[in-house]
């Protein structure tokens, strides 16, 4: 895709605008389509003040069939512009997300996860006739069952205080200084999403330099976060007032430095065989390794294997054998001694990897 197409907002209908984009040209799509809210009458607070709802024409559909036809059109266009290993996120509520999910599967998308956005500060149900709607649902899917989607597992784990990220995300709705207002002090857009939500989506499923398409761009949340995180964006929006707001908003965003948005996943790291440590003299044939408790020991052999009373083989095989376990990560299991200290052999691997990276 040419640089003249990236980092641009296209004014017009989303399906038609996507038809103008090259096939298989984007890495990720984040879609926040109309929810087709089935609302009746005004909603007022107990003090009789009116609640700002979604009354715009773009959320009005004559029937479920009309909404399904609209959804099928934009999803078909979206699938065409996705790369073979591309993915799509779509967010919705109970009004529409189940219809969207069925169409996604009908069109050949492959669902990876549904994610629940739990709102820390949802709008109360003032009428008291049903449960407070305190969440929205996101569907993350790949272009097809065979797609190899980007998923930055380690980054998500780090973001979650070194715990595996779950599929229920507790985040506040957009408010405060982040909520854009028009000249009269009213919400510039009724369904503006918080940047925290897009930060998590893009950090999880894109890499720096990837191109993210948002076919319902609104006031530009996706573009703002993409620019900050070193991703390219394409926005499609049919309302020129929203486009003007989005352009001004994104122009004010300062992109983060490349070294702080670069992601290093374990599977991308240079492979360092255990034998490399022996070749470089970091460990010598005959050195004794032990586990953290000192219960099990094994000797280093010249060919980079270990030998113990129970077994011989790789650091992983011998680690599993001494524990009578089905598998073992030898890099984390075995320690060597440096003076009186026990040090994980993985630190030696990291030292070699860092040296090789510097040479490159």
Secondary structure, DSSP 8 states (H G I E B T S, - for coil): --TTTTTEEEES-HHHHHHTS-TT-EEEEEE---------S--B-TTS-B------GGG--S-HHHHHHHHHHHHHHHHHHEEEEEEEEEEE-TTTHHHHHHHHHHTT-EEEEEEEEEETT----TT-SS----EEEEEEEESSTT------HHHHHHHTTTS---SEEEE--S-GGGS-B-TTSSBSSTT---HHHHHHHHHHH--TT-EEEESS-TT-HHHHHHHHTT-EEEEEES-HHHHHHHHHHHHT-----HHHH----GGGS----HHHHHHTTSS-TT-EEE-TTSS-EEEE-TTS-EE-SS-EE-HHHHHHHHHT-S---HHHH-EEEETTEEEETHHHHHHHHHHHHHH-
